[in-house]
Amino acid sequence: MLETLSIETLEAIFDTLPVDLTFVNGTDTVRYYSRGEERIFRRTPAVIGRKVQQCHPQQSVHKVNQVVSDLKSGKRKVAEFWIELKGRRIYIRYFPVKDKKGKYIGVLEVTQDITDLQKIKGEKRLLDME
């Protein structure tokens, strides 16, 4: 039998991940964001309950709507892009979130600084500590 995790434990897990998470529900409302110490795009509690379209510059809202529409409809399984920000390479991906019956329940945004990952060469094994 699986152990049930508390909300606090789940939040601690999400906050520990080396990515930023933001969940937008099926009505395009921001419902969650991870609170890691080094978030790439800062969030405040005021974003919770806001429509995702209100969290982006007006000139890009049509793109946000298209991505959300494509994920809702199943046209896309993922939407991804990357940008340069303050000398860092930022990788942003959006995934449709579905319940156990396959019903769309929202979008998960995953943002990650991949600058250092792009520099990895060769191998480093677990016990090859420096």
C-alpha positions as CSV (number, residue, x, y, z in Angstrom):
1,M,0.0,0.0,0.0
2,L,1.3,3.5,-0.8
3,E,1.9,5.9,1.9
4,T,-0.2,9.1,1.8
5,L,1.8,12.3,1.7
6,S,0.6,15.4,3.4
7,I,0.2,18.7,1.4
8,E,3.2,20.1,3.3
9,T,5.4,17.2,2.2
10,L,4.3,17.5,-1.4
11,E,5.0,21.3,-1.3
12,A,8.4,20.6,0.2
13,I,9.2,18.1,-2.6
14,F,8.0,20.5,-5.3
15,D,10.0,23.4,-3.7
16,T,13.2,21.2,-3.7
17,L,13.0,20.3,-7.4
18,P,15.5,22.2,-9.6
19,V,12.7,23.5,-11.7
20,D,9.9,26.1,-11.2
21,L,6.3,24.7,-11.3
22,T,3.1,26.6,-12.0
23,F,-0.3,24.9,-12.3
24,V,-3.2,26.5,-14.2
25,N,-6.5,24.7,-13.8
26,G,-9.1,23.8,-16.5
27,T,-10.7,27.3,-16.3
28,D,-7.3,29.0,-17.0
29,T,-6.9,30.1,-13.4
30,V,-3.5,29.9,-11.6
31,R,-3.9,27.6,-8.7
32,Y,-0.4,26.7,-7.6
33,Y,3.3,27.7,-7.9
34,S,6.4,26.2,-6.3
35,R,8.2,28.5,-4.0
36,G,11.8,27.5,-4.5
37,E,14.4,30.0,-3.3
38,E,15.8,30.7,-6.8
39,R,12.7,30.9,-9.0
40,I,13.4,32.2,-12.4
41,F,10.1,34.1,-12.7
42,R,9.1,35.4,-9.3
43,R,5.6,34.8,-8.2
44,T,3.6,36.3,-5.4
45,P,0.5,34.9,-3.6
46,A,-1.5,37.5,-5.5
47,V,-1.2,35.4,-8.7
48,I,-3.3,32.6,-7.1
49,G,-6.8,32.9,-8.5
50,R,-5.8,35.1,-11.4
51,K,-6.5,34.1,-15.0
52,V,-3.3,33.0,-16.7
53,Q,-4.0,35.6,-19.5
54,Q,-3.6,38.3,-16.9
55,C,-0.1,37.1,-16.0
56,H,1.4,37.8,-19.4
57,P,2.0,41.0,-21.4
58,Q,-1.1,41.9,-23.5
59,Q,0.9,41.5,-26.8
60,S,1.5,37.8,-26.0
61,V,-2.0,36.8,-24.7
62,H,-3.0,35.4,-28.1
63,K,0.0,33.0,-27.9
64,V,-0.9,31.9,-24.4
65,N,-4.4,31.2,-25.5
66,Q,-3.2,29.2,-28.5
67,V,-0.9,27.1,-26.3
68,V,-3.6,26.4,-23.8
69,S,-6.1,25.6,-26.5
70,D,-3.7,23.2,-28.2
71,L,-3.0,21.4,-24.9
72,K,-6.7,21.2,-24.0
73,S,-7.7,19.8,-27.3
74,G,-4.8,17.3,-27.5
75,K,-3.3,18.9,-30.6
76,R,-0.1,19.2,-28.6
77,K,1.4,16.9,-25.9
78,V,3.9,19.5,-24.9
79,A,4.6,23.1,-25.8
80,E,8.2,24.2,-25.3
81,F,10.5,27.1,-26.0
82,W,13.7,28.6,-24.6
83,I,14.9,32.2,-24.1
84,E,18.0,34.0,-23.0
85,L,17.6,35.9,-19.8
86,K,20.3,37.8,-18.0
87,G,23.0,35.6,-19.7
88,R,21.3,32.3,-18.9
89,R,19.4,29.9,-21.1
90,I,15.9,29.3,-19.8
91,Y,13.9,26.3,-20.9
92,I,10.1,26.5,-20.5
93,R,7.7,23.7,-21.1
94,Y,3.9,23.3,-20.8
95,F,2.2,20.0,-20.3
96,P,-1.5,19.1,-20.2
97,V,-2.5,17.6,-16.9
98,K,-5.2,15.0,-17.1
99,D,-7.1,13.0,-14.4
100,K,-7.1,9.2,-14.3
101,K,-9.9,9.0,-16.9
102,G,-7.9,11.2,-19.3
103,K,-10.0,14.3,-18.8
104,Y,-8.1,17.6,-19.1
105,I,-7.8,19.4,-15.7
106,G,-5.1,22.0,-16.4
107,V,-1.7,23.0,-17.6
108,L,1.6,22.5,-15.8
109,E,4.4,25.1,-16.6
110,V,7.9,23.8,-15.9
111,T,10.7,26.4,-16.1
112,Q,14.4,25.5,-15.8
113,D,17.7,27.2,-16.1
114,I,19.6,24.8,-18.4
115,T,22.8,26.9,-18.8
116,D,25.0,24.6,-16.8
117,L,23.3,21.5,-18.1
118,Q,24.4,22.4,-21.6
119,K,28.0,22.4,-20.5
120,I,27.9,18.7,-19.3
121,K,30.4,16.4,-21.1
122,G,31.3,12.8,-20.6
123,E,30.2,11.0,-17.4
124,K,30.2,11.5,-13.7
125,R,29.3,8.5,-11.6
126,L,27.5,8.8,-8.2
127,L,30.6,8.1,-6.1
128,D,32.9,10.3,-8.2
129,M,32.6,13.1,-5.6
130,E,35.1,16.0,-5.9
